[in-house]
Amino acid sequence: MTLIIDGYNLLHASGVFGAERGLRGFEQSRIALLDLLLNLLGDDAAKTIVVFDAANAPDGLPGRCTHGPIRVWYAREYPDADSLIEEIVEDDTAPHDLVVVSSDRRLQAAARRRRATAVGSAEWLAEQRERRRASQPPPDAKPPDPGPEDVERWKRYFGL
């Protein structure tokens, strides 16, 4: 499964924004979103492409880079990220294995035409946060009692 995320669409749904305004603020916000995705996705991050608008981006912004295992694409040669995402979906040889995350109806329709899965940004984010929360132990959970082999190992470690 490949996850394709409409970057700014998910950014707005997440409420993760940098403290500064202007270009530096956009950069901080993108990094905060990508860090959030790393935390939420775990091993699935390696199967993720996040696409950001970049038609009027400053010089020096790369077309493609990575943030950890996440692939980050900037739509430099496209009017918007939606156009690049539509092309990715159209060109994919196994679209049934794609999940497109965007609340944009145009992208959802493009995904469904190719029999890819389309999920709204807010819904997807809520599902990922809940999945992550469910996989974490409760904060007041007591660690398991040590077994006999653990006790012996700690005795040896402390020379008892």
BALO-399692 format. One record per residue (C-alpha): residue number from 1; x, y, z. Coordinates in steps of 0.25 Angstrom, whole numbers, plus 5000, padded with zeros to 4 digits. Layout:
N
+-----+------+------+------+
:   k :    x :    y :    z :
+-----+------+------+------+
: NUM :    X :    Y :    Z :
...
+-----+------+------+------+
END
This chain:
160
+-----+------+------+------+
:   k :    x :    y :    z :
+-----+------+------+------+
:   1 : 5000 : 5000 : 5000 :
:   2 : 5005 : 5014 : 4996 :
:   3 : 5000 : 5026 : 5004 :
:   4 : 4999 : 5039 : 4996 :
:   5 : 4996 : 5051 : 5005 :
:   6 : 4992 : 5065 : 5000 :
:   7 : 5002 : 5072 : 5009 :
:   8 : 4995 : 5086 : 5011 :
:   9 : 4981 : 5080 : 5012 :
:  10 : 4986 : 5070 : 5023 :
:  11 : 4994 : 5082 : 5030 :
:  12 : 4981 : 5090 : 5031 :
:  13 : 4973 : 5078 : 5036 :
:  14 : 4984 : 5076 : 5047 :
:  15 : 4985 : 5090 : 5052 :
:  16 : 5000 : 5088 : 5053 :
:  17 : 5006 : 5101 : 5049 :
:  18 : 5020 : 5108 : 5051 :
:  19 : 5021 : 5120 : 5060 :
:  20 : 5026 : 5129 : 5050 :
:  21 : 5019 : 5135 : 5038 :
:  22 : 5024 : 5136 : 5023 :
:  23 : 5033 : 5126 : 5016 :
:  24 : 5040 : 5122 : 5029 :
:  25 : 5026 : 5119 : 5036 :
:  26 : 5023 : 5110 : 5024 :
:  27 : 5036 : 5102 : 5025 :
:  28 : 5033 : 5100 : 5040 :
:  29 : 5019 : 5096 : 5038 :
:  30 : 5023 : 5086 : 5027 :
:  31 : 5034 : 5080 : 5037 :
:  32 : 5024 : 5079 : 5048 :
:  33 : 5014 : 5072 : 5040 :
:  34 : 5025 : 5062 : 5034 :
:  35 : 5030 : 5060 : 5049 :
:  36 : 5015 : 5057 : 5053 :
:  37 : 5014 : 5047 : 5041 :
:  38 : 5027 : 5040 : 5045 :
:  39 : 5021 : 5038 : 5059 :
:  40 : 5007 : 5033 : 5054 :
:  41 : 5012 : 5024 : 5043 :
:  42 : 5023 : 5017 : 5049 :
:  43 : 5028 : 5006 : 5038 :
:  44 : 5018 : 5011 : 5028 :
:  45 : 5025 : 5024 : 5027 :
:  46 : 5034 : 5017 : 5017 :
:  47 : 5022 : 5015 : 5008 :
:  48 : 5017 : 5030 : 5008 :
:  49 : 5018 : 5041 : 4998 :
:  50 : 5014 : 5055 : 5003 :
:  51 : 5012 : 5065 : 4992 :
:  52 : 5012 : 5080 : 4995 :
:  53 : 5009 : 5092 : 4986 :
:  54 : 5021 : 5099 : 4980 :
:  55 : 5017 : 5107 : 4968 :
:  56 : 5022 : 5120 : 4974 :
:  57 : 5033 : 5114 : 4983 :
:  58 : 5046 : 5121 : 4985 :
:  59 : 5058 : 5117 : 4977 :
:  60 : 5066 : 5106 : 4984 :
:  61 : 5054 : 5098 : 4989 :
:  62 : 5056 : 5084 : 4983 :
:  63 : 5046 : 5076 : 4975 :
:  64 : 5048 : 5064 : 4983 :
:  65 : 5054 : 5060 : 4996 :
:  66 : 5052 : 5051 : 5008 :
:  67 : 5048 : 5054 : 5023 :
:  68 : 5053 : 5041 : 5030 :
:  69 : 5047 : 5030 : 5021 :
:  70 : 5036 : 5039 : 5016 :
:  71 : 5037 : 5044 : 5002 :
:  72 : 5034 : 5058 : 5000 :
:  73 : 5030 : 5064 : 4986 :
:  74 : 5028 : 5079 : 4983 :
:  75 : 5019 : 5081 : 4971 :
:  76 : 5029 : 5091 : 4965 :
:  77 : 5026 : 5088 : 4950 :
:  78 : 5011 : 5087 : 4953 :
:  79 : 5000 : 5098 : 4955 :
:  80 : 4997 : 5091 : 4969 :
:  81 : 4999 : 5079 : 4977 :
:  82 : 4986 : 5073 : 4973 :
:  83 : 4991 : 5072 : 4958 :
:  84 : 5003 : 5065 : 4962 :
:  85 : 4995 : 5055 : 4971 :
:  86 : 4985 : 5053 : 4960 :
:  87 : 4997 : 5049 : 4951 :
:  88 : 5003 : 5040 : 4961 :
:  89 : 4989 : 5033 : 4963 :
:  90 : 4987 : 5032 : 4948 :
:  91 : 5001 : 5026 : 4945 :
:  92 : 5001 : 5016 : 4956 :
:  93 : 5001 : 5002 : 4951 :
:  94 : 4994 : 4996 : 4963 :
:  95 : 4984 : 5008 : 4967 :
:  96 : 4976 : 4998 : 4976 :
:  97 : 4988 : 4999 : 4986 :
:  98 : 4988 : 5014 : 4987 :
:  99 : 4982 : 5022 : 4998 :
: 100 : 4980 : 5037 : 4995 :
: 101 : 4978 : 5046 : 5007 :
: 102 : 4971 : 5059 : 5003 :
: 103 : 4958 : 5066 : 5006 :
: 104 : 4959 : 5071 : 4992 :
: 105 : 4947 : 5066 : 4984 :
: 106 : 4955 : 5066 : 4971 :
: 107 : 4966 : 5057 : 4977 :
: 108 : 4956 : 5048 : 4983 :
: 109 : 4949 : 5046 : 4970 :
: 110 : 4962 : 5044 : 4962 :
: 111 : 4965 : 5033 : 4973 :
: 112 : 4952 : 5026 : 4972 :
: 113 : 4952 : 5026 : 4956 :
: 114 : 4965 : 5018 : 4957 :
: 115 : 4959 : 5009 : 4969 :
: 116 : 4969 : 5015 : 4979 :
: 117 : 4964 : 5018 : 4993 :
: 118 : 4961 : 5033 : 4996 :
: 119 : 4960 : 5037 : 5010 :
: 120 : 4958 : 5052 : 5015 :
: 121 : 4969 : 5058 : 5023 :
: 122 : 4962 : 5060 : 5036 :
: 123 : 4956 : 5046 : 5036 :
: 124 : 4969 : 5040 : 5033 :
: 125 : 4977 : 5048 : 5043 :
: 126 : 4966 : 5044 : 5054 :
: 127 : 4968 : 5029 : 5050 :
: 128 : 4983 : 5030 : 5051 :
: 129 : 4983 : 5037 : 5064 :
: 130 : 4973 : 5027 : 5070 :
: 131 : 4981 : 5015 : 5065 :
: 132 : 4994 : 5021 : 5071 :
: 133 : 4987 : 5024 : 5084 :
: 134 : 4981 : 5010 : 5084 :
: 135 : 4995 : 5004 : 5082 :
: 136 : 5001 : 5011 : 5094 :
: 137 : 5000 : 5006 : 5108 :
: 138 : 4992 : 5014 : 5118 :
: 139 : 5001 : 5024 : 5125 :
: 140 : 4998 : 5018 : 5138 :
: 141 : 5000 : 5004 : 5134 :
: 142 : 5009 : 4996 : 5143 :
: 143 : 5021 : 4989 : 5137 :
: 144 : 5020 : 4974 : 5137 :
: 145 : 5026 : 4967 : 5149 :
: 146 : 5040 : 4962 : 5146 :
: 147 : 5041 : 4947 : 5144 :
: 148 : 5052 : 4938 : 5150 :
: 149 : 5062 : 4940 : 5139 :
: 150 : 5060 : 4955 : 5140 :
: 151 : 5063 : 4955 : 5155 :
: 152 : 5076 : 4946 : 5153 :
: 153 : 5081 : 4955 : 5142 :
: 154 : 5079 : 4967 : 5151 :
: 155 : 5086 : 4960 : 5163 :
: 156 : 5098 : 4957 : 5154 :
: 157 : 5098 : 4971 : 5148 :
: 158 : 5099 : 4977 : 5162 :
: 159 : 5108 : 4967 : 5168 :
: 160 : 5098 : 4961 : 5178 :
+-----+------+------+------+
END
